[in-house]
Amino acid sequence: MIRILVVEDDKDLNHAVCSYLNRQGYETIGCLSAADAYDAMYENSVDVIISDIMMPDIDGFEFAETVREMNREIPI
């Protein structure tokens, strides 16, 4: 099963995206911040990342750059 990491700081939108993807047969991990997403990536392997761009503290661009340093293959 494909595991998707959803990084979205809006709790309702995060839940909606994860629910939709789960109904389509994907496994999702929802995170409300980039910091939470880093933790989730250390604890789980993910196949795809869907990320918000405008987030507090660490924005989506900085998050993507950090992910690229760890894994150049994962689609974001």
CORVEN-V490939 format. One record per residue. RES is the residue in one letter. D_CENTER is the distance of its C-alpha to the mean C-alpha in Angstrom with 2 decimals. Layout:
res = (RES:RES)
d_center = (D_CENTER:D_CENTER)
This chain:
res = (M:I:R:I:L:V:V:E:D:D:K:D:L:N:H:A:V:C:S:Y:L:N:R:Q:G:Y:E:T:I:G:C:L:S:A:A:D:A:Y:D:A:M:Y:E:N:S:V:D:V:I:I:S:D:I:M:M:P:D:I:D:G:F:E:F:A:E:T:V:R:E:M:N:R:E:I:P:I)
d_center = (16.22:13.06:9.96:6.73:3.31:3.23:3.65:7.33:10.39:12.72:13.06:14.92:12.76:9.63:12.21:13.72:10.87:10.12:13.93:14.62:12.50:14.08:17.41:17.02:16.86:13.28:11.83:8.61:7.01:6.51:6.27:8.75:8.75:7.90:10.53:9.10:5.93:8.88:10.79:8.64:8.66:12.36:13.05:11.50:11.45:8.73:10.11:7.72:4.51:4.95:5.26:8.38:11.14:13.38:12.23:14.83:15.50:12.99:12.29:9.79:12.58:13.17:9.64:9.94:13.45:12.74:10.44:13.37:15.79:14.45:13.78:15.31:14.83:11.19:10.69:8.41)
